[in-house]
Amino acid sequence: MEFKPKRPQKEIKYEELRIYTEEELHNYSEEELKDFKIKHSIPMLEELEKGPWPSFVTDAKREALRRKKLPKDRLMLDQDVVDDLLGQLELSFEDGETHWKHGGIVGVFGYGGGVIGRYSDVPEKYPSVAHFHTIRVNQPASKFYKTDFLRALCDLWEFRGSGLFNMHGSTGDIILLGTTTEQLEPIFYDLTHELDQDLGGSGSNLRTPSCCIGKARCEFACIDTQNLCYELTTHYQDELHRPAFPYKFKIKIDGCPNGCVASIARSDMSLIGTWRDEIRIDQEAVQAYIRGEIQPNGGAHSGRDWGPFDIQKEVIDLCPTGCMAMEDGKLVINNEECNRCMHCINVMPRALRPGVDTGVSVLFGAKAPILEGAQLSVLTIPFMKAEPPYDNIKELLEKVWDWWIEEGKNRERLGELIQRKGLPKFLEVLGVPAAPQMVKMPRTNPYIFWKEEDVPGGWKRDIKEYRQRHKR
């Protein structure tokens, strides 16, 4: 099905929106940059400029020099904002602790999320970053951009912010680093009215859903990740912009088990493309790999002489479930034992392909190590179809939210609630049967507590009568 946006998309033309001339954007030379010193001493930060790798310190110095050479009326923030940012960071290195404090919630009218308040706890030393708010901007699915949009966004942020970006945050958003409270509403107006762009999620709400490149470029994608990501983002705008959850909730969508956005490690709801029929095998291509006519791994390991390709050692013996074998010169797969690790497909992509009955595996509860330590998401639904308008996925998601909002403590991620209440309770809420693959380790409690509805014929018991016979 061809993807179509829900409303007409505005065409962004940089020449109509640009703020700065080419001369203003290229107003210093590389020689000037070599001799340039910011107004603070930053010896530890300058250590990060040494070595072969690009340095954010050098990038920040470039921005500081450009701002120094722009007239003051061409900037809405102090010219020294980047200098003071680097100076405060150097102080943080010296003290071994951050000098940002949480000074309350800031935002734009009608939105509870999207803007992260940042205040310096040493404003007398670094007045230009006394408040240095961060804005999250909703990235397009798979992060496809036109240069006109990026250039217009850069001009806007140069004018009303620090000029510094983070492309991208771990959620996926475009991160605009550093502006003042007075500039928030003008920035929001320009983003929505001129650039046709919305804020992302921040706070205790749905964070901006993100996805891998999907069927746009990847031959392994089992689902249309971009369409699904777009649908969830637009359908749950209220949950994204008006925080009403116990804590943040992230949705990440991987097109296949290779997991290019690491959804299993970084999202409360992981949607991973998969298949439930058999892996497709081209036996002629298998023989071509064995004869050395096709390079394994798409030629990714061709920099050294590894010797001839050995399908037994490099594919069959490395199958985690041992479901592959060569029989009578043909590769055979016991698909019922396959756990979709993708190793064999990655090694021999021209011989092996995912099946054609595709959908998603749904996992819940991944998080970073803040309260209870890092957690990977747990497989909850091994397979469900993922077809527009994705009502089955929305229904499942809303069941999870209803339970989490009711039972979750403040700042308790979904994974921590599952850990506290137990996986059996979570499965009961969703109406999903338990599966052996969900067992982390053999149980140590020898008692099984049956529910009356689980026992044929049920039973009758009077707790008062029982207590009479078994007094405490």
ZAMARGU-4260 file (C-alpha; in steps of 0.2 Angstrom, whole numbers, plus 5000, padded with zeros to 4 digits):
<rodrens>
0) 5000/5000/5000 | 5007/5017/4995 | 5010/5028/5010 | 5000/5044/5010 | 5001/5058/5024
5) 4985/5062/5033 | 4986/5080/5027 | 4995/5090/5013 | 5013/5093/5017 | 5020/5110/5016
10) 5035/5112/5003 | 5049/5120/5012 | 5060/5132/5001 | 5076/5138/5010 | 5078/5154/4999
15) 5061/5160/5005 | 5064/5156/5024 | 5083/5160/5025 | 5089/5172/5038 | 5107/5173/5035
20) 5117/5177/5019 | 5131/5166/5013 | 5144/5178/5018 | 5136/5178/5036 | 5137/5159/5037
25) 5155/5158/5031 | 5162/5173/5040 | 5178/5166/5046 | 5193/5157/5039 | 5201/5141/5045
30) 5217/5151/5050 | 5206/5162/5061 | 5199/5146/5069 | 5216/5140/5073 | 5221/5156/5082
35) 5204/5158/5090 | 5202/5156/5109 | 5186/5157/5118 | 5185/5169/5133 | 5187/5155/5146
40) 5202/5143/5149 | 5196/5126/5145 | 5212/5115/5145 | 5203/5098/5149 | 5190/5101/5135
45) 5204/5105/5123 | 5211/5088/5126 | 5196/5081/5117 | 5201/5090/5101 | 5217/5079/5100
50) 5218/5063/5090 | 5210/5057/5074 | 5192/5059/5078 | 5180/5074/5076 | 5177/5084/5092
55) 5162/5093/5098 | 5173/5105/5106 | 5180/5111/5089 | 5162/5112/5082 | 5157/5123/5097
60) 5172/5134/5094 | 5167/5136/5076 | 5150/5142/5082 | 5157/5153/5095 | 5169/5162/5082
65) 5154/5164/5069 | 5144/5172/5083 | 5158/5184/5088 | 5159/5190/5070 | 5140/5192/5067
70) 5133/5209/5072 | 5123/5209/5089 | 5107/5213/5080 | 5108/5197/5070 | 5106/5186/5085
75) 5093/5185/5098 | 5104/5177/5111 | 5121/5183/5118 | 5136/5182/5107 | 5145/5173/5121
80) 5132/5159/5124 | 5144/5146/5117 | 5159/5153/5126 | 5149/5152/5143 | 5143/5134/5138
85) 5161/5128/5136 | 5167/5137/5152 | 5153/5129/5162 | 5157/5112/5155 | 5175/5114/5159
90) 5170/5118/5177 | 5159/5102/5177 | 5175/5092/5172 | 5185/5100/5186 | 5171/5097/5200
95) 5166/5080/5193 | 5148/5085/5194 | 5135/5094/5182 | 5131/5112/5185 | 5114/5111/5177
100) 5099/5112/5189 | 5081/5109/5187 | 5072/5125/5189 | 5054/5121/5185 | 5044/5117/5170
105) 5045/5128/5155 | 5035/5126/5139 | 5024/5133/5125 | 5006/5137/5126 | 4995/5121/5125
110) 5010/5109/5126 | 5016/5101/5142 | 5031/5092/5133 | 5044/5096/5120 | 5054/5109/5130
115) 5066/5104/5144 | 5071/5117/5156 | 5089/5120/5159 | 5096/5132/5171 | 5114/5135/5177
120) 5118/5134/5195 | 5133/5146/5193 | 5124/5160/5183 | 5136/5173/5190 | 5151/5165/5181
125) 5142/5161/5165 | 5128/5173/5163 | 5124/5169/5145 | 5119/5151/5150 | 5109/5156/5165
130) 5094/5148/5156 | 5098/5136/5142 | 5083/5127/5138 | 5083/5112/5126 | 5069/5109/5113
135) 5065/5092/5106 | 5058/5092/5088 | 5049/5078/5081 | 5060/5069/5068 | 5053/5062/5052
140) 5051/5043/5051 | 5068/5035/5048 | 5076/5053/5048 | 5074/5057/5030 | 5077/5076/5027
145) 5078/5088/5013 | 5092/5100/5013 | 5080/5115/5012 | 5072/5110/5028 | 5089/5107/5037
150) 5096/5124/5032 | 5080/5133/5037 | 5081/5125/5054 | 5099/5129/5056 | 5096/5147/5052
155) 5081/5148/5064 | 5092/5140/5078 | 5107/5152/5074 | 5095/5167/5076 | 5085/5162/5091
160) 5096/5149/5100 | 5114/5144/5103 | 5116/5137/5085 | 5121/5120/5093 | 5111/5104/5088
165) 5111/5086/5094 | 5107/5075/5079 | 5099/5064/5086 | 5094/5061/5104 | 5092/5043/5110
170) 5073/5045/5108 | 5076/5050/5090 | 5071/5069/5091 | 5081/5083/5083 | 5088/5091/5099
175) 5090/5110/5099 | 5102/5114/5113 | 5100/5130/5122 | 5089/5145/5121 | 5080/5157/5134
180) 5063/5157/5140 | 5058/5173/5130 | 5062/5164/5114 | 5052/5148/5116 | 5035/5155/5109
185) 5043/5163/5094 | 5053/5147/5090 | 5037/5136/5092 | 5028/5148/5080 | 5041/5147/5067
190) 5043/5128/5068 | 5024/5125/5066 | 5020/5139/5054 | 5035/5141/5043 | 5044/5124/5044
195) 5028/5113/5046 | 5036/5104/5061 | 5030/5099/5078 | 5039/5097/5094 | 5043/5080/5101
200) 5039/5072/5117 | 5047/5076/5134 | 5042/5073/5152 | 5030/5060/5158 | 5022/5057/5142
205) 5023/5047/5126 | 5041/5051/5118 | 5042/5053/5100 | 5041/5036/5091 | 5055/5031/5081
210) 5059/5018/5068 | 5073/5010/5057 | 5074/5014/5038 | 5062/5000/5034 | 5056/4996/5017
215) 5063/5013/5010 | 5081/5005/5009 | 5082/4989/5018 | 5079/4972/5009 | 5076/4963/5026
220) 5061/4974/5032 | 5046/4964/5036 | 5034/4978/5040 | 5032/4996/5034 | 5041/5004/5049
225) 5038/5022/5042 | 5020/5020/5040 | 5017/5012/5057 | 5028/5025/5065 | 5019/5040/5057
230) 5002/5032/5061 | 5006/5030/5080 | 5014/5047/5081 | 4999/5056/5073 | 4986/5046/5082
235) 4993/5049/5099 | 4997/5067/5098 | 4988/5071/5114 | 4998/5058/5124 | 5014/5065/5116
240) 5011/5083/5120 | 5001/5083/5137 | 5010/5073/5150 | 4998/5061/5159 | 5009/5046/5163
245) 5018/5040/5178 | 5034/5042/5168 | 5040/5042/5150 | 5035/5029/5138 | 5045/5025/5122
250) 5040/5016/5106 | 5053/5010/5094 | 5050/5000/5078 | 5063/4988/5070 | 5059/4982/5053
255) 5067/4965/5057 | 5076/4956/5071 | 5093/4964/5066 | 5086/4978/5077 | 5094/4994/5069
260) 5086/5006/5082 | 5089/4994/5096 | 5071/4994/5101 | 5073/4978/5113 | 5085/4988/5123
265) 5078/5006/5123 | 5059/5006/5123 | 5044/5002/5134 | 5036/4995/5119 | 5047/4986/5106
270) 5039/4982/5089 | 5050/4971/5079 | 5046/4965/5062 | 5046/4946/5060 | 5038/4932/5050
275) 5029/4916/5055 | 5031/4905/5039 | 5047/4897/5033 | 5063/4906/5028 | 5064/4906/5009
280) 5079/4896/5002 | 5087/4898/4985 | 5097/4882/4984 | 5106/4887/4969 | 5112/4903/4978
285) 5117/4892/4993 | 5129/4882/4981 | 5136/4898/4974 | 5141/4903/4991 | 5149/4886/4995
290) 5158/4887/4978 | 5164/4905/4982 | 5155/4913/4968 | 5146/4925/4980 | 5154/4934/4994
295) 5146/4930/5011 | 5140/4945/5022 | 5138/4955/5006 | 5156/4957/5005 | 5157/4966/5022
300) 5172/4956/5028 | 5182/4956/5012 | 5196/4967/5019 | 5206/4951/5024 | 5209/4934/5017
305) 5198/4923/5028 | 5200/4908/5017 | 5186/4899/5008 | 5168/4901/5014 | 5163/4886/5026
310) 5144/4885/5027 | 5146/4872/5041 | 5157/4883/5052 | 5150/4900/5048 | 5132/4897/5047
315) 5126/4879/5053 | 5137/4878/5068 | 5133/4895/5074 | 5114/4893/5073 | 5108/4896/5091
320) 5094/4883/5090 | 5103/4870/5079 | 5089/4870/5067 | 5100/4870/5051 | 5109/4856/5042
325) 5115/4851/5025 | 5106/4835/5018 | 5110/4828/5001 | 5119/4844/4996 | 5104/4855/5001
330) 5102/4867/5015 | 5087/4862/5026 | 5079/4872/5040 | 5068/4866/5054 | 5058/4882/5055
335) 5048/4877/5070 | 5064/4878/5080 | 5070/4895/5072 | 5071/4909/5084 | 5073/4923/5070
340) 5091/4928/5075 | 5094/4933/5057 | 5112/4927/5057 | 5110/4915/5042 | 5101/4928/5032
345) 5114/4941/5035 | 5128/4929/5030 | 5119/4923/5014 | 5107/4936/5009 | 5106/4930/4991
350) 5101/4913/4997 | 5090/4916/5012 | 5076/4928/5014 | 5063/4931/5028 | 5046/4923/5025
355) 5031/4931/5017 | 5018/4930/5031 | 5025/4945/5040 | 5020/4955/5056 | 5028/4961/5072
360) 5034/4953/5088 | 5029/4964/5103 | 5040/4966/5118 | 5038/4977/5133 | 5048/4985/5147
365) 5065/4990/5141 | 5074/5004/5150 | 5090/5012/5155 | 5098/5009/5172 | 5090/5023/5183
370) 5080/5015/5197 | 5081/4996/5195 | 5095/4994/5183 | 5095/4991/5164 | 5082/4980/5157
375) 5078/4972/5140 | 5060/4971/5135 | 5052/4955/5137 | 5043/4945/5123 | 5025/4946/5126
380) 5016/4944/5109 | 5027/4932/5098 | 5017/4937/5082 | 5003/4949/5077 | 4999/4957/5060
385) 5004/4975/5057 | 4993/4982/5043 | 4985/4999/5042 | 4977/5007/5052 | 4985/4996/5065
390) 4970/4995/5076 | 4976/4979/5084 | 4992/4987/5090 | 4983/5002/5096 | 4971/4992/5106
395) 4985/4982/5114 | 4995/4998/5118 | 4980/5006/5126 | 4977/4991/5138 | 4995/4993/5143
400) 4993/5012/5147 | 4977/5009/5156 | 4985/4997/5168 | 5001/5007/5170 | 4992/5024/5173
405) 4982/5015/5187 | 4996/5005/5195 | 5012/5014/5191 | 5021/5024/5204 | 5028/5041/5200
410) 5043/5040/5189 | 5041/5021/5188 | 5044/5015/5170 | 5033/5001/5163 | 5047/4988/5165
415) 5049/4992/5183 | 5030/4990/5186 | 5030/4973/5177 | 5045/4968/5188 | 5036/4974/5204
420) 5019/4966/5200 | 5026/4951/5191 | 5025/4945/5173 | 5010/4934/5176 | 4999/4949/5182
425) 5005/4959/5166 | 4999/4944/5155 | 4983/4943/5164 | 4980/4962/5161 | 4983/4959/5142
430) 4974/4943/5141 | 4989/4934/5134 | 4994/4916/5138 | 5011/4913/5146 | 5024/4904/5135
435) 5039/4894/5140 | 5050/4906/5131 | 5045/4919/5145 | 5053/4909/5159 | 5069/4917/5165
440) 5074/4903/5176 | 5067/4888/5185 | 5055/4893/5199 | 5061/4891/5217 | 5044/4891/5225
445) 5036/4873/5225 | 5019/4879/5227 | 5006/4883/5213 | 4992/4894/5218 | 4977/4889/5207
450) 4963/4901/5203 | 4945/4894/5204 | 4941/4898/5186 | 4957/4888/5181 | 4951/4872/5189
455) 4938/4861/5180 | 4922/4862/5191 | 4930/4875/5202 | 4928/4874/5221 | 4920/4882/5236
460) 4929/4889/5251 | 4925/4900/5265 | 4940/4910/5271 | 4931/4912/5288 | 4928/4894/5291
465) 4946/4890/5286 | 4953/4903/5298 | 4943/4895/5312 | 4952/4879/5309 | 4969/4887/5306
470) 4970/4901/5319 | 4986/4912/5318
</rodrens>
